[in-house]
Amino acid sequence: MTVREPAFPDLEHLVSPTSVVLVGASDTPGSVGARLTENVIDHSSIPGDVYLVNARRSQVHGKRAYSSVLELPTTPDVAVIVVAASLVGAIVRDCAQIGIPFAAVLSSGFSEAGGDGVALERELREIADQTGIRIYGPNSPGISNIRARIGLNFSPAFAADLTSGPIGLATQGGGLGRTLLQASDRGLGVARWLSSGNEADLEISDFIHHLASTDEVEVIVAIIEGIRDGARFAAAALHARAAGKPIIAIKLGRSEYGRAAAMSHTTSMTGEAQINSAVFDQLGITEVEDISDLIDTAALFAQRRPGPHERVAIYTYSGGTAALAADGIGARNIELAEFDAATGNALEQALPRFGTRSNPVDTGTEVLAKPEMVRASLEPVLRDPNVGLTVVPVPIEMGQTTATLAEELVGLARTSGATVLPIWMTDRLGLGYRILTDGGVVPSRSLSTGLNAIHSWVRAGRRTLDFEPDWRPAVMTQPASASGVQGATLAENEAKALVSRAGIETPAGVVVSTADEAATAAARLGFPVAMKISSADIAHKTDIGGVALNVEEAEEARQTYLSILESVASAAPTARIDGVLVERMERVRGYEALLAAHRDPTFGPIITIGVGGVLVEIMKDAAHAMAPVSSDTARRLLAQTQLGQIMTSPRGRPAADLAPLANAIRALSELISTDPDIREIEINPLLVSYDGARVIALDALAVVASKGPTDD
Amino acid sequence: MTVREPAFPDLEHLVSPTSVVLVGASDTPGSVGARLTENVIDHSSIPGDVYLVNARRSQVHGKRAYSSVLELPTTPDVAVIVVAASLVGAIVRDCAQIGIPFAAVLSSGFSEAGGDGVALERELREIADQTGIRIYGPNSPGISNIRARIGLNFSPAFAADLTSGPIGLATQGGGLGRTLLQASDRGLGVARWLSSGNEADLEISDFIHHLASTDEVEVIVAIIEGIRDGARFAAAALHARAAGKPIIAIKLGRSEYGRAAAMSHTTSMTGEAQINSAVFDQLGITEVEDISDLIDTAALFAQRRPGPHERVAIYTYSGGTAALAADGIGARNIELAEFDAATGNALEQALPRFGTRSNPVDTGTEVLAKPEMVRASLEPVLRDPNVGLTVVPVPIEMGQTTATLAEELVGLARTSGATVLPIWMTDRLGLGYRILTDGGVVPSRSLSTGLNAIHSWVRAGRRTLDFEPDWRPAVMTQPASASGVQGATLAENEAKALVSRAGIETPAGVVVSTADEAATAAARLGFPVAMKISSADIAHKTDIGGVALNVEEAEEARQTYLSILESVASAAPTARIDGVLVERMERVRGYEALLAAHRDPTFGPIITIGVGGVLVEIMKDAAHAMAPVSSDTARRLLAQTQLGQIMTSPRGRPAADLAPLANAIRALSELISTDPDIREIEINPLLVSYDGARVIALDALAVVASKGPTDD
C-alpha cells in the first residue's frame, strides 16, 4: 500500500525575494500594473534587482522596460504577472525556461470567470507540472511581506501597511484579509500575508506550512473557502502544531447560504460543517466565526500561548460591567481565578472604601483618577499566581481617568509579563484607547468578542493535554479511495461480518432459505430470536413487514419465515432476496449508541459516535474525528456527546465503564482506515450495556466500493 | 380573592420638570454638587425656576442660595439632592412638607454601603409611604432628558450629550447606561435616561412604564440587575407591548458567578436565568447578552418595527464577506430573500461584468467607485418587495469608494424608506463611516453583532403572531403566596390527587395498610400492578427498595407488601409510613415527559415542560412560561422543546396529536395559578402515548404551603 507523504515547497524566496520581475509593469494611472509598479519600486525594499516587462514600452516609471522576460540579464526569484489572462500561459512558460522558480499570477479572468478562463487555468497547472515552476494564483491579490517591506501586490493601501507583528496570514480571497490588515488601527501586527486566489498550483496549505516555518511568525491566521487536499492541509496543520504555532481559522461556506455564496466546489453533504469543525479541532486549529473574533483571538494567542489550566481575573471600575463580564465568563465555562491571600490584602489596602478583595475587582471610578491607586490595585491582580489572564473591560471613555488606567495597564503588563485583555466597550475612542493600541495591547471592542477570544484561548490550552504527537490521520498515510467507483450496499449479515472483523460483537445469527431451516436455526441459536429479511435492496425493513422480534418457538419461526417473505414480496416485489436472517435476541439492557464511519471527500475516513436509536435525529448528538483514533481520543470524543454524559452520570445507576465502547470506536476507525474499499458503515443501534461491559451491533449498514465478499 | 392591579405614577414632571431645586448646590470645583449645579444651570433648559439650596452659603454659582427648601418662594416639581446620606431623610421630609412631588436622591452611602446606610434607606422608603412624595434613587447617577436638554445629574459628560433620538433608556446602575449614551458617536440617539439606583421607592418598572407612555420614545432599552416586583415588571412590559414599544433588555447576574443557587428542585435543574429569559420572551422583551448587541438591536428596532415575515438581502463588494455574512445568516436561521425577477434584471444590467442577479449581491470593488453604478445596483435591492432588510457589510475602509457607498446607502434608505443595516467591519474609521453615523444609520461594528440584531428583530416579528392581547400572568392578578410559610411535601397519592384535580389522568390506585388489603386491591385494580411505599418523608423510593413493578398475582402482591415494608423499615427507620400505594400499571407505550409547575419568587407561578424520565438531566430540555398559559401557548412552548420535536416527527411512526398534552400543560398552569397553597408540582414521568391521545401522570411530587387536605 503506497503511503502518501505530503511534501511542501520552500517559499522563502517567493515571500522574501532578492530580485523580482514585474510583467505588465505600467505607468497608466490607477491601472493594476501601475499600482504594482509603485508598490514594488516606491514602497518596497527588494535587496537586488527589480526588472520591469512591458511589451509595448521601453521605459516605465522612469526605468528600463524589457519586452519579454527572456531578455532579462539575470534570473530573478519571482515573476509577478498582471497581464491579461490569455497572455499569462506563454509568459509563465518563458519564466520557467529561464529558471525563475516562482510565478505570482495576480491577473483575473481564469476559472472564477468561467468560459475560456477554465482552460487557461488548467494550462497553468500543466505548466507547473511539466516545468517545475511554482505558480502563485492566479486571481490573487498578491503577497504582502510587511515585516520586510516587500509588497508584490497592487493594493493602493500597501504604502500604509507599516504595522508588522507576529501574525502570519493565509487567505484565499482578498477582501477579508485586508480587514485583518486594517486591524493595525487597533494595534494588530501582521508579518506576512499570502493569498492563494484560484490555487492553480500553490494552495493555502503551502502557505500555512511556510508561515509555520518562519521565525517571525508566532500565530497563523487562516481564512479558508475550500480545502483542495485534506492530506496536505492536515500535514501543514500538524507541522504548525509541532512548531508551537497556533492556527486561528475561519471556514467560509459553513451554511447552505454560505456555500451558495462562495460557489464552493466542495460537495454539499449534510453535516459537512460539523465534520470540518471536528477535523479542525482534532488538528489543534482554533475555529472562529467572525472576523472580529479572528482578530481578537489571534492577538491574544500572539501575546502568550495558553497553558493547560488558565484562570481569569476581571478588573474594572463599574459594578454592572463586572457583573456582565462575570456572566459572560460563566456562560462560556471559563474559570474565574481565586485570588491569593496576599492579593486580597493588597486590594483591601489599595481600595479601602470598597473593600474589594475578591474577583471580579470593581474599583469604582474615583480610584482610577489616581495613577498610584490604579497601580496598587492592578499590580497584585496581574502578579497573582492563580491568575493566567486579566480582562479589563472599559465601558466608558472618561478622558484622563481612562487614559491613566490604560497607561498603567500597558506599563504593568510590560513589567510583570502578565497577559492582559482590555475591552474597549464604548464607541468613543479617546486617549486611553490610543495608549492601548500604541502600547502593543490590542483591545477587544466588545465583551462578547473579547470573551470569545478568551474562551478559545483557555480551551486551546486545555486541548494541549490531548495532543498525541505521533498521530497521523489516515488521509495522510493512505491512498485516496477511488471516488468514481459505484458504491454497493451490503445485506445486513454482510455488514455485520465487516463489523465483526473490527472485533465488535454482533448477535449470533444465520441466513436461512426455507421455513424449516428457520425453525432449526432458531432452535440452535436459542429463543427468543429476531428474524429479518436479508436483502441489500431493502433499507427500511421494518416498514414493509420485513422484521419480527421475540419469536419464541420453532413453529412460530417457521410461520414467521413465511409471513416475512409474503409481506416483502407484496411490498417490494423487485428486491433481490437472500433469505431471512435469524438472530439470537440479546437480553442485554443498555444505552443505544450510533457508531459510524464514512469517507469524507476531503478529509478521508471519519468516525462518528453519539446517541443512537429513535432519538438520533432529535438529539443530533454526534461527535466526529478523522480516523484512526486511539482509545484515548475515542474516550474524549465520547465525552463531547450526550451519550458519554449519560453513561458517566446516569440517573439511579452506577457509571458505565467507557473502555469497551472506546475500544469499539477505535477498532471501527482502524477498519475504515486500513480498508479503502469501505465507503461507509453505520451501526445503529449499537447496544451498550448499562455497565458498559458489552457492546453489541444490533443493526448495521455498509456501503463498499464494489459488490462482493469483503472478508479477507 | 384580592386581585393585585399594579399601578404606575405619572413621571412626566420628574423627567421634564418646569422648575427644580438643587439641594447641595456647590461651587467647589469637581465636587458632585458643583457638577450638578453646572449641568442644571449651564447645560439644561429648565423652563421655570431653578433654586439652589446650600446650608452654609448664601450664594452659589452667582445665584442666591437658600439655606433650606422650606424657604423657597414657590414649590418646584423636583428636588435633586446630593448632600451626605445622613442628612437626606430630613431634607426629603421638608420637600414633602412643602408639596414637592419628587425627590431625586443622587447621594450614595445607603444600602449599597451597608452598615447605617441600610437604615437610612429604610427611612427614605418610610417617608415615601407616609407622605406620598415619590423618591428617585438613592445612589443614582441622576436623570438625563437629552431631548429636552435637562440634566439632573452630576456627569461631567452631560454637556456633550447632544444626540437625542427615539431610544428610552432605563437602568439600575450607572456605568453601562453611559456606554449606551456614548454610542452617540455611532449615531445612536437617546431621548431619556432614567437610572433607579437603590430603588428605595421608584423602580425600573416605573421607568419602563413611563418611557412606554412617552411619545418621543419608540424603543425601550433596559439594563436590569434585579426585579423587585415581578407583577409590576410584567405590567410595565405588557403596557409597553400594547403601546407598540419594543423592549430590548440585558439581565445581569445570569451565571453561577453572579447569583445564589436556586431553591426549588426544578429551578436548580434549569436555573433561574432560563426562567428569567423565558419570562422576558413571553412578555415580548428581546433579551441580549452584551452591550454591543443592545446598541445594535435597539438601533434596528428604532429604524422600523419588524413584521411577522422579514427576509434579508446581503449587498457587499467582497465575495468572502458575502459568504461569511450568508453563513452567519444561515447559522441564525434567518431567511435570505429571493429577489423579484425585476430586481434580477436590474442587477444584471447594473453589474454586467459579474452578472450577479441573486442574493447575496457581490458587486466587486470597481463598480463601487461610480455613484451611478452603486445606485443602479443598490436601489432595486432596497425596493424589492421580498426584501425586508438589507444588510451591507463593509469589510475594508477604501476612502472615496466606501464614502460613495455610504452616501448612496444613506440617500437611498431615506428616499425608499427601506430598512438597512450597514456593518462597518474594519477598525479603520474613514469618511464612509462618518457619513453613515451622521446620516442617522447606526452601523454595526461586527458581523456577529449586526446579525445578532437582525436575528432578534426577525424573531420579534415572528413572535407578534403569538401575542394574546388579553393574557395576564397570575403574578399580576393573584396575591403573592406567603413565602415565609414552611412547605410540606405530599405523599405520592396526595400529589396525584392534586394532579387529578387539574384533569390530568393518573393510574387507578389505592393506599393499603395490610398485605391482605394489598392482594385484594391488586385483584380489583387488575394485574399487573405497581406497588410503592407511601410516605411524604421518602423522596427516592426506588433507591431503598420501596418500589415493585409488574406484580402479576394476588399472592405476589401480598409478599411484595411485606418485602417493601421490610426494606423501607431498615433503610429509612424514622420515615412516617402511610402504607403502600397499589396502582394498576398502564399498558400504554409512549414518550416520557416532565411537566412541572413551581412558584418563582419574582414571577410567581411558572410552568415547565420537556423531555422527562431518565434523560431529564442529560437533555436539559425544559421550556418555561409564566402561568396561566392557554393551550395555544402550551403548544408553542412544546414546539421549543426536543419533546415537541420528537412527537411531531418521530422515526418510523405517525406524528402525535399535541392537543391532549397542550391541554394538560394549560390545566396544570391554571391549577397553580388559582391555588396559592401549591408551591410546586412535578410530574415525571408524564407518559404521553405515541399517538398523543393519552397523557398519564405515572409519578408526581408536590409541595404545598401547609400539610393537610388540599382538595376543595
Interface residues (C-beta under 8 A of the other chain):
Chain A: A157 T171 Q172 G173 G174 G175 L176 R178 T179 Q182 A183 S184 D185 R186 I223 E225 I250 L252 G253 R254 S255 E256 Y257 G258 R259 A260 A261 A262 E289 D290 I291 S292 D293 I295 Y317 S318 G319 G320 T321 A323 L324 A326 D327 G328 I329 G330 A331 L336 P395 I396 E397 M398 G399 M425 T426 D427 R428 L429 R445 S446 L447 S448 T449 T542 D543 V614 L615 V616 E617 I618 M619 Q642 Q645 I646 S649 P650 R651 G652
Chain B: P156 A157 T171 Q172 G173 G174 G175 L176 R178 T179 Q182 A183 S184 D185 R186 I223 E225 I250 L252 G253 R254 S255 E256 Y257 G258 E289 D290 I291 S292 D293 I295 I314 Y317 S318 G319 G320 T321 A322 A323 L324 A325 A326 D327 G328 I329 G330 A331 L336 P360 D362 P395 I396 E397 M398 M425 T426 D427 R428 L429 R445 S446 L447 S448 T449 T542 D543 V614 L615 V616 E617 I618 M619 Q642 Q645 I646 S649 P650 R651 G652
